[in-house]
Amino acid sequence: MLTRFSHIMIYTDKHDETVKWYCDKLGFEIDYNAPGEYASLHHKLLGRLAVHISDKTEHSAGSLPYFLCDDIRVTIKELKQKGIEVTEPTREGESPYFADFYDNVGNRWGIEEV
């Protein structure tokens, strides 16, 4: 099932400015960047941070923490068997498969296949 934390996803309507801010101000480095859309950043002490373009409505809901799993389809099945609402797996380009699930009060969590 879940193996460890993966990363935090943050949403912004100013993608390029946000990527630059995290790199310049907090020392993150870019692993992957699709300007104006999505970036994966890392910090040698803090771990991974993903920056995703959105409108103000989506990013006003806060960041999205992700867990890692070995097999996303098995993990989704196990979560659903426990009565947990889970989205179907998807991916962006060559990214790993990912999905979202919700806790008992509607907090959203992400899962990403290793």
PyMOL commands that set and color helices and strands:
alter all, ss='L'
color gray80, all
select helices_A, chain A and resi 15-26+56-59+72-81
alter helices_A, ss='H'
color red, helices_A
select strands_A, chain A and resi 2-12+29-34+38-43+47-53+64-69+98-102+108-113
alter strands_A, ss='S'
color yellow, strands_A
deselect
rebuild
show_as cartoon
